[in-house]
Amino acid sequence: MHKILITILGKGRGNAKVGYDPTTYVLEGKTELATPYIGLALAEHLKPDTLILLGTAGSMWDVFSDKHVEHLKDQENLRLELMSAREENRVTQDLLDQITPFLQRSLPYKKIILRIIPSGSDDEEQIGILQTIAHTLDLDTQRTDLHIDVTHGFRHLAIIGFLSAALLEDLRPQLKIAALWYGALEMSQNNRTQVIRLDGLNTVRQWISALDRFSASGDYGVFESLLIADGLDQDIAHCLSEAAYYQNTNQIANAARSLQTVSSALTHPLQGASSLFQAQLKKHLNWINSDKLSHRQYRLAESALKRRDYLRTCILGLEALITHYCLETERDANNPKLREEACEEIKNTENELSKRNWPKDDYITLNTLRNSMAHGSKPRYKKAEKILTNRKMLADGLKNILENIKPYLELQ
């Protein structure tokens, strides 16, 4: 497991020649270190393999180097050049590359990286900061824990640091954001400063991302790891992935059975960030509360339509009609042979069924649309052909069909 710490070097407070006021940073009640730079306190506590120090062209590179880079003291010309550049806000990446070897020899970390970032004064510079961070983390396939310190630097850099965490986790699957750190100097007492972990905010962001992915895919498994992290039993949480598999393979009864296990657990309060999204998660599971299989299939067809999964909308709407017909004719809807027999009966007695409120036209349209989308062929039924003309007509057409079949399915 590789560990990386990213920290930001700011301009300091008050006298730029002195830097930040020293304080004793307290981390998780285990590590206490008196230093003006929280990045060093965090590095002492975390012992990262790689330390990445970010700063602008006017950050305190010279003050930091004078205080912590013993080997640079013999390089007077380089020190003076760095000091002059910092005072004039023109420190370059080339200059940082020159002092990096001396910093590497002075501090006990396998790899130290210094990077110039823009101040983030406009959209282009803010994107530039994210690009610099992403390019600096040129990771291999090795699993990596990333710690990000958002204490120093301009206040808006903390927001960009938080956003970079989201960006990196999405772009690099082997990367895990282990923690976001903030040294709460404004809360210091007796020259002791607590270092706060902002992991909860990152977890909220992960939940929002998971909800977006669920809305697009209908995959309950996106919530599994988040719930486990907040204390839900692993076996119960794993039922979400099982349910997603069953639902995707049209095993609706098995999907409902798996989700019922999760739903029962959700009657108790969840911990952490999961508690904020508990009600919304329960809402996504509401379809299992329907007693009839046909009603469950219909509710899932509605959900599929909302996420623009038109093929699944047709499949589930059609299956809801067949299931209800099985129940009407006292057949076991879960028996494949009896279900096939019901389909043949529907096909051969459509005119007779129309007299019993059977939605003949909607059934034929759904069946034709399903076959057409599954095989990529042109519909032979005029209504289906018209509905498939464009995206809006398809969405509106399927919405109308679902509304039309509700009375037959005895749904409110």
ROGU-860224 format. One record per residue (C-alpha): x, y, z. Coordinates in pm, 1 decimal. Each point is the difference from the previous one (the first is absolute). Example, Ala and Ser with C-alpha at 12.3 -4.5 7.8 and 13.67 -1.06 7.14 Angstrom:
<sites>
> 1230.0 / -450.0 / 780.0
> 137.0 / 344.0 / -66.0
</sites>
This chain:
<sites>
> 0.0 / 0.0 / 0.0
> 145.9 / 332.9 / -111.8
> -77.1 / 313.2 / 203.1
> 8.2 / 356.8 / -135.3
> -46.4 / 329.7 / 184.2
> -85.3 / 317.5 / -191.9
> 42.1 / 326.1 / 191.4
> -14.4 / 365.9 / -100.1
> 255.4 / 267.9 / 85.3
> -148.8 / 347.9 / 30.8
> 139.9 / 349.2 / 32.1
> -1.9 / 9.2 / 379.2
> -162.8 / 245.8 / 233.4
> 127.5 / 344.8 / 76.2
> 374.3 / 4.1 / -60.9
> 71.2 / -206.9 / -310.2
> 366.1 / -32.0 / 103.8
> -98.1 / -188.5 / 315.0
> -279.4 / -217.0 / -138.2
> -282.7 / -152.9 / 199.2
> -10.1 / 34.4 / 376.5
> 115.5 / -323.9 / 163.0
> -259.2 / -204.7 / 183.7
> -21.5 / -352.1 / 139.3
> -213.7 / -209.2 / -230.2
> -192.5 / -282.9 / 164.4
> -98.7 / -286.2 / -231.2
> -250.9 / -262.4 / 111.2
> 131.2 / 32.1 / 355.5
> 313.8 / -193.2 / -101.5
> 244.9 / 242.6 / -158.3
> 99.4 / 343.5 / 127.7
> 250.0 / 204.3 / -196.2
> 95.6 / 366.5 / 38.1
> 49.1 / 144.0 / -350.2
> -125.7 / 291.9 / -211.4
> -85.6 / -245.0 / -280.9
> -276.9 / -250.1 / 53.1
> 123.9 / -200.8 / -297.6
> 304.6 / -107.7 / 200.8
> -213.5 / -90.5 / 300.5
> -220.6 / -212.4 / -223.1
> 301.4 / -159.5 / -164.8
> 141.2 / -87.7 / 342.5
> -334.1 / -154.0 / 96.9
> -78.9 / -180.5 / -325.8
> 352.1 / -90.1 / -116.6
> -90.5 / 16.3 / -370.9
> 208.4 / -158.3 / -273.9
> -41.4 / 313.9 / -211.0
> -35.5 / 359.7 / 120.5
> -139.0 / 244.9 / -257.0
> 31.8 / 368.7 / 83.9
> -208.9 / 242.2 / -208.4
> 30.0 / 377.7 / -4.1
> -36.1 / 309.2 / -216.2
> 279.5 / 214.4 / -145.4
> -19.6 / 212.8 / 316.5
> -20.5 / -272.2 / 265.3
> 260.4 / -17.6 / 276.5
> 236.6 / -233.9 / -180.9
> 305.5 / 191.4 / 127.4
> -114.5 / 14.7 / 364.7
> -94.4 / -366.8 / -4.0
> 334.8 / -96.0 / -154.2
> 205.2 / 207.8 / 245.6
> -175.5 / -158.7 / 296.0
> 0.2 / -360.7 / -113.3
> 260.4 / -60.9 / -270.3
> 340.9 / -25.6 / 169.2
> 185.1 / -81.9 / -320.8
> -121.1 / 317.5 / -171.4
> 182.2 / 229.7 / 241.3
> 323.3 / -44.1 / -194.3
> -170.6 / 100.9 / -324.5
> -4.3 / 376.8 / 58.5
> -67.7 / 99.9 / -361.0
> -292.0 / -241.4 / -25.3
> -139.9 / 121.0 / 333.6
> 18.7 / 364.2 / -105.2
> -156.9 / -75.2 / -337.2
> -284.4 / -184.7 / 168.8
> -56.0 / 285.2 / 249.3
> -5.0 / 263.7 / -275.4
> -235.3 / -204.5 / -214.4
> -239.9 / -54.8 / 288.6
> -7.9 / 372.2 / 86.9
> -86.6 / 81.4 / -361.9
> -251.8 / -286.8 / -40.1
> 203.2 / -166.2 / -274.1
> 116.4 / -332.1 / 144.6
> 12.0 / -248.2 / -288.2
> -18.3 / -376.6 / -26.0
> 360.8 / -1.8 / -121.8
> 112.4 / 171.8 / 320.9
> -192.1 / -249.4 / 212.7
> 157.9 / -287.1 / -192.7
> 340.6 / 138.0 / 101.5
> -77.4 / -2.1 / 374.4
> -185.0 / -334.1 / -0.6
> 318.2 / -214.8 / 30.8
> 107.5 / 197.7 / 307.6
> -345.1 / -38.8 / 152.4
> 8.4 / -371.9 / -76.4
> 329.7 / -34.4 / 192.3
> -130.8 / 193.2 / 300.3
> -342.6 / -155.1 / 52.5
> -59.9 / -372.1 / 64.7
> -240.2 / -88.8 / -280.3
> 56.0 / -232.8 / -293.2
> -114.3 / 256.9 / -252.2
> -61.4 / 374.9 / 24.6
> -171.1 / 193.2 / -278.9
> -30.3 / 379.9 / -18.5
> -251.0 / 145.6 / -243.8
> -93.9 / 352.3 / -101.9
> -373.8 / 53.2 / -30.6
> -186.5 / 310.8 / -121.8
> -182.2 / 214.0 / 254.3
> -338.6 / -113.6 / -131.0
> -131.8 / 349.4 / -70.2
> -216.8 / -108.7 / -293.4
> -152.3 / -312.1 / -157.2
> 305.2 / -76.8 / -210.6
> 239.1 / 19.1 / 298.4
> -231.5 / -208.2 / 218.7
> -9.8 / -271.3 / -266.0
> 379.1 / 37.5 / -25.8
> 38.8 / -85.9 / 368.8
> -204.5 / -316.6 / -42.4
> 203.7 / -95.1 / -307.8
> 328.3 / 53.9 / 186.5
> -113.5 / -223.4 / 285.5
> -126.6 / -269.8 / -237.9
> 321.3 / 2.8 / -206.9
> 219.9 / -4.3 / 310.2
> -174.1 / -315.7 / 117.8
> 127.1 / -214.9 / -285.3
> -97.4 / -323.2 / 171.1
> 61.3 / -356.1 / -105.2
> -243.3 / -280.2 / 79.8
> 111.9 / -2.4 / 362.8
> -273.2 / 66.7 / 257.6
> 59.8 / 348.2 / 143.1
> -138.3 / 182.9 / 301.7
> -7.5 / 376.4 / -49.5
> -6.7 / 254.4 / 283.1
> -73.1 / 364.9 / -86.6
> 76.1 / 294.4 / 229.1
> -216.4 / 307.5 / -72.1
> 121.3 / 225.7 / 282.3
> 235.4 / 255.0 / -156.0
> -14.5 / 202.5 / -320.1
> -281.7 / 219.7 / -124.4
> -338.3 / -90.4 / 148.4
> -143.6 / -105.7 / -336.1
> 282.4 / -252.6 / -39.6
> -164.8 / -206.8 / 272.7
> -306.7 / -35.0 / -221.2
> 217.3 / -91.4 / -295.9
> 183.0 / -253.0 / 217.4
> -332.4 / -158.5 / 91.0
> -106.9 / -5.5 / -366.0
> 331.5 / -157.3 / -97.6
> -77.7 / -286.8 / 238.2
> -322.5 / -67.7 / -190.1
> 175.7 / 30.6 / -335.2
> 284.5 / -233.2 / 90.7
> -222.2 / -272.3 / 142.8
> -208.3 / -0.5 / -317.2
> 299.4 / 5.1 / -237.8
> 227.9 / -243.2 / 184.8
> -178.0 / -315.1 / 118.9
> 311.6 / -114.5 / 187.4
> -4.3 / 320.0 / 205.5
> -190.6 / 34.6 / 326.0
> -42.1 / 329.4 / 183.0
> 102.7 / -104.7 / 349.4
> -55.3 / 337.0 / 169.7
> -40.5 / 374.4 / -45.1
> 180.6 / 198.7 / 271.9
> -45.3 / 352.2 / 132.0
> 201.3 / 166.9 / 275.1
> -256.3 / 215.0 / 180.8
> 228.6 / 290.0 / 98.4
> -296.8 / 224.3 / 78.7
> -102.5 / -252.4 / 268.2
> 345.3 / -18.4 / 164.3
> 22.1 / 7.2 / 379.3
> 319.8 / 45.9 / 198.2
> 197.7 / -21.0 / -323.8
> -138.7 / -346.4 / -70.9
> -183.2 / -56.2 / -328.3
> -225.3 / -295.0 / -68.5
> 26.3 / -149.5 / -346.7
> -347.4 / -87.4 / -122.6
> -84.9 / -273.8 / -247.2
> -253.5 / 104.1 / -262.6
> -65.9 / -354.2 / -119.5
> -371.1 / 40.1 / 68.0
> -26.4 / 263.7 / -270.5
> 171.7 / -228.8 / -247.9
> -238.2 / -281.3 / 92.6
> -296.6 / 229.9 / -65.3
> 148.9 / 71.6 / -341.7
> 37.4 / -374.8 / -60.2
> -366.2 / -53.8 / 92.0
> -110.9 / 270.8 / -243.0
> 211.3 / -162.3 / -270.5
> -146.0 / -343.2 / 83.2
> -355.1 / 135.2 / -25.1
> 81.0 / 148.3 / -340.8
> 138.3 / -333.8 / -117.7
> -304.0 / -182.9 / 134.2
> -233.4 / 239.4 / -181.2
> 184.0 / -77.3 / -322.4
> 37.0 / -376.8 / 43.7
> -241.7 / -128.4 / 263.5
> 291.7 / -190.4 / 157.8
> -55.3 / -27.1 / 376.7
> 357.7 / -122.9 / 41.7
> 133.3 / 357.4 / -14.4
> -115.1 / 45.1 / 361.9
> 157.9 / -316.4 / 138.5
> 346.1 / 123.5 / 101.9
> -137.5 / 328.2 / 139.2
> -241.7 / -182.2 / 228.2
> 265.9 / -245.6 / 117.3
> 233.1 / 292.1 / 81.4
> -274.4 / 143.3 / 221.2
> -50.6 / -322.4 / 189.1
> -267.8 / -196.5 / -187.5
> 60.4 / -373.7 / 15.9
> 203.7 / -109.6 / -301.5
> -228.8 / -291.4 / -88.4
> -305.9 / 225.1 / 9.4
> 168.4 / 268.5 / -212.1
> 108.9 / -263.8 / -252.1
> -368.2 / -75.4 / -63.3
> -7.5 / 326.9 / -197.9
> 241.2 / -136.6 / -260.5
> -189.2 / -329.0 / -5.2
> -325.8 / 187.2 / -57.9
> 154.1 / 193.8 / -287.4
> 103.3 / -328.8 / -163.3
> -345.1 / -153.1 / 41.7
> -174.8 / 311.4 / -126.6
> 223.8 / 25.5 / -306.0
> -74.5 / -362.6 / -84.1
> -374.3 / 58.3 / 51.7
> -17.3 / -218.5 / 312.0
> -227.0 / 250.0 / 172.8
> -113.6 / -226.2 / 283.6
> 360.1 / -76.7 / 97.7
> 93.5 / 369.2 / -27.6
> -285.8 / 93.6 / 232.7
> 102.8 / -270.8 / 245.9
> 356.2 / 133.3 / 16.3
> -116.5 / 358.8 / 38.8
> -242.0 / -99.0 / 274.6
> 302.5 / -93.3 / 211.9
> 144.2 / 347.0 / -53.2
> -335.0 / 170.8 / 52.8
> -39.0 / -168.4 / 337.1
> 342.5 / 129.3 / 104.6
> -98.5 / 350.7 / -107.4
> -271.3 / 11.4 / 265.5
> 285.6 / 74.4 / 240.9
> 196.8 / 328.0 / -15.9
> 316.4 / -10.1 / -210.3
> 327.3 / 152.3 / 111.9
> 219.7 / 269.4 / -154.9
> -77.7 / 161.0 / -333.7
> -228.2 / -294.1 / -86.1
> -254.4 / 138.4 / 247.2
> -46.7 / 304.1 / -225.7
> -105.3 / -219.3 / -291.6
> -190.4 / -274.1 / 183.7
> -345.2 / 132.8 / -89.0
> 90.2 / 37.5 / -367.6
> 144.2 / -351.8 / -12.6
> -316.6 / -141.3 / 154.1
> -200.8 / 186.0 / -263.6
> 194.4 / -178.5 / -274.2
> -102.3 / -332.3 / 157.7
> -370.1 / 83.7 / 29.3
> -95.7 / -216.9 / -296.8
> 58.6 / -315.8 / 206.4
> -292.0 / 99.5 / 225.0
> -246.0 / -94.8 / -274.9
> -157.2 / -337.5 / 69.0
> -51.5 / -107.2 / -361.3
> 282.1 / -87.5 / -239.1
> -179.0 / 187.8 / -278.0
> -1.4 / 316.3 / 211.1
> 371.2 / -35.6 / 74.5
> 75.0 / -43.3 / -369.6
> -208.4 / 306.5 / -80.2
> 178.5 / 217.5 / 260.8
> 334.9 / -109.7 / -138.7
> -120.4 / 86.0 / -350.5
> -76.1 / 351.9 / 125.8
> 349.0 / 26.1 / 149.8
> 159.1 / -123.0 / -322.3
> -189.8 / 262.2 / -196.5
> 123.7 / 276.0 / 232.4
> 360.3 / -95.9 / -73.1
> -77.2 / -27.0 / -373.5
> 54.6 / -375.7 / -13.8
> -267.2 / -47.7 / -263.4
> 67.1 / -364.9 / -79.2
> -32.1 / -101.3 / 365.7
> -314.5 / 212.5 / 27.5
> -155.8 / -204.1 / -280.1
> 114.7 / -331.6 / 145.1
> -130.4 / 71.3 / 349.9
> -325.3 / 155.8 / -119.4
> -65.4 / -299.9 / -221.5
> 88.0 / -245.9 / 277.1
> -233.5 / 182.0 / 238.9
> -287.7 / -57.9 / -242.6
> 86.9 / -368.0 / -45.1
> 36.7 / -51.1 / 374.9
> -338.6 / 154.8 / 67.9
> -160.7 / -216.2 / -268.3
> 154.2 / -307.0 / 166.9
> -157.8 / 103.2 / 329.1
> -335.4 / 60.4 / -169.4
> 6.2 / -346.5 / -155.4
> 124.5 / -162.5 / 323.0
> 341.5 / -89.0 / -136.0
> 325.2 / 11.1 / 196.4
> 172.8 / 304.9 / -146.2
> 339.2 / -131.1 / 115.8
> -35.6 / -324.9 / -192.6
> 174.1 / 48.1 / -340.6
> -211.5 / -263.7 / -173.0
> -330.0 / 143.9 / 123.1
> 119.2 / 350.7 / -83.3
> 79.3 / -106.6 / -357.0
> -339.4 / -164.1 / -20.3
> -160.5 / 329.2 / 108.7
> 187.7 / 189.3 / -272.1
> -129.5 / -238.1 / -265.9
> -351.6 / 36.2 / 133.6
> 27.9 / 379.9 / -12.8
> 121.6 / -17.8 / -359.0
> -281.6 / -228.1 / -114.4
> -291.0 / 161.6 / 188.2
> 73.8 / 372.5 / -25.2
> -344.1 / 91.6 / -133.1
> -173.0 / -184.2 / 280.4
> 231.3 / 153.9 / 258.9
> -84.5 / 351.0 / -120.8
> -347.1 / -45.9 / 140.8
> 152.5 / -52.3 / 345.6
> 183.4 / 332.0 / 16.7
> 314.7 / -156.9 / -149.7
> 225.7 / 285.2 / -131.5
> 53.2 / -166.1 / -336.4
> 152.5 / 296.4 / -179.4
> 242.7 / 78.6 / 283.2
> 104.3 / -364.2 / 26.6
> 72.6 / -24.3 / -372.8
> 186.6 / 332.5 / 4.4
> 218.7 / -99.5 / 294.8
> 71.5 / -339.1 / -152.0
> 88.5 / 151.7 / -337.3
> 220.3 / 270.0 / 153.3
> 181.0 / -257.0 / 212.0
> 74.3 / -222.0 / -298.7
> 98.0 / 293.3 / -217.8
> 244.3 / 147.9 / 254.8
> 142.4 / -339.6 / 94.0
> 68.6 / -97.2 / -361.4
> 56.7 / 343.0 / -155.0
> -274.9 / -62.0 / -253.5
> -274.1 / 223.8 / -135.7
> -334.3 / -40.8 / 181.3
> -277.8 / -159.4 / -204.4
> -272.6 / 155.2 / 214.0
> -85.9 / 355.4 / -110.6
> -45.3 / 144.3 / 347.7
> 332.9 / -141.7 / 116.7
> 170.5 / 130.5 / -312.5
> -135.5 / 349.4 / 64.7
> 104.1 / -2.6 / 367.1
> 355.4 / -94.7 / -97.1
> 31.5 / 307.1 / -224.1
> 198.5 / 196.2 / 258.5
> 97.7 / 4.1 / 365.4
> -280.7 / 226.2 / 118.4
> -270.7 / -200.0 / -175.4
> 136.6 / -322.0 / 146.5
> 14.1 / 140.6 / 353.7
> -348.4 / 151.0 / -27.3
> -139.2 / -310.2 / -168.7
> 127.7 / -234.5 / 270.0
> -123.8 / 232.7 / 272.6
> -348.6 / -7.2 / -152.5
> 6.7 / -378.7 / -33.8
> 94.2 / -44.3 / 364.8
> -285.5 / 229.7 / 100.8
> -240.6 / -191.2 / -224.9
> 77.9 / -342.0 / 147.0
> -32.8 / 106.1 / 364.2
> -375.5 / -66.6 / 22.5
> 44.3 / -350.5 / -137.0
> 274.4 / -68.8 / 252.3
> -229.4 / 134.6 / 275.0
> 250.4 / 267.1 / 98.6
> -93.5 / 334.8 / 151.4
</sites>
